[in-house]
Amino acid sequence: MPSHCITTAALNAAPNTTRLTVAGLVLVRHRPGTAKGVIFLTLEDETGTCNVIVWKSVYERFRRAIIAGRLLRVTGRVQRQGPVPHLVAENVEDISPMLDALLSPDLPRVHEQLGAPPLPSLSHKPKPR
């Protein structure tokens, strides 16, 4: 999780109109013909999914990130209509280059330097008999 971001699980507990930042992989981009330029994004992090509403004026400012980004950091305000929170985007940043760090052999060391718990081993060791 990039710094200064909350998880989508924490978004679910955030009060209405709270300004916050989330980051996640883009699962869905949806631009209904009847939505008058509004785009809906679904982002996913390790705790769940997040619905993002992008108004036309915000889309025009961050068009490239919204169209091409695989990993986005979105800052906005929580909007609640019923039990499902949405994030109304104010700022959208393409942080897709951070995905390359997942392939780095230094990932476990960097992960620990950030204060996160150690990563599980991905090597396939034979099970003892």
HUKAUR-V261770 format. One record per pair of residues at least 24 apart in sequence whose C-alpha atoms are under 7 Angstrom apart, sorted by the first residue. I is the first residue (numbers start at 1). J is the second residue. D is the distance in whole Angstrom. If there is no record, write none. Layout:
I_J_D, I_J_D
This chain:
7_45_7, 7_47_6, 8_45_7, 8_47_6, 8_48_6, 8_49_6, 8_50_6, 9_47_6, 9_48_6, 12_85_6, 16_78_5, 16_79_5, 16_80_6, 17_77_5, 17_78_5, 17_79_6, 18_77_5, 18_78_5, 19_76_5, 19_77_4, 19_78_7, 20_75_6, 20_76_6, 20_77_6, 21_73_7, 21_74_5, 21_75_4, 21_76_7, 22_73_6, 22_74_5, 22_75_7, 23_72_5, 23_73_4, 23_74_6, 24_71_6, 24_72_6, 24_73_7, 25_70_6, 25_71_4, 25_72_6, 26_70_5, 26_71_6, 26_72_7, 50_86_7, 51_86_5, 51_87_6, 52_86_6, 52_87_5, 52_88_6, 52_89_6, 53_86_7, 53_87_6, 53_88_5, 53_89_6, 54_88_6, 54_89_5, 58_90_6, 62_92_6, 65_92_7, 65_93_6, 65_94_5, 69_94_5, 69_96_6, 70_96_5, 71_95_5, 71_96_5, 72_96_7
